[in-house]
């Protein structure tokens, strides 16, 4: 079973996953990319 772990995926893997969908909203793509590629500690407000 393959899982996507928020904050620990490579941008290439997310791009490949998105290429299999009909998602074309730049805002949604950017949000997914940020969620899955930026680690929690890097995006934490403190």
C-alpha positions in Angstrom: 0.0 0.0 0.0 1.3 3.4 -1.0 0.6 6.4 1.2 1.2 10.1 0.8 2.8 11.5 3.9 2.2 15.3 4.3 5.4 17.2 4.4 7.6 14.3 3.2 6.8 13.8 -0.5 9.0 14.9 -3.4 7.5 17.5 -5.8 8.0 15.0 -8.7 5.8 12.4 -7.0 3.1 15.0 -6.5 3.3 16.1 -10.1 3.0 12.5 -11.3 0.0 12.0 -9.1 -1.7 15.2 -10.3 -1.0 14.2 -13.9 -3.4 11.3 -13.4 -6.2 13.5 -12.3 -8.3 16.3 -13.9 -7.2 18.8 -11.4 -6.2 22.0 -13.3 -6.8 24.8 -10.7 -3.4 26.4 -10.0 -4.6 27.4 -6.5 -5.5 23.8 -5.7 -2.3 22.4 -7.2 -0.2 24.9 -5.2 -2.0 24.0 -2.0 -1.5 20.3 -2.5 2.1 20.8 -3.4 2.7 22.9 -0.3 0.8 20.4 1.9 2.7 17.3 0.7 6.2 18.8 0.1 6.8 21.3 2.9 7.6 19.7 6.3 5.5 20.6 9.3 8.3 22.3 11.1 9.2 24.5 8.1 5.6 25.8 7.8 4.8 26.2 11.5 4.0 29.7 12.6 6.3 29.7 15.6 
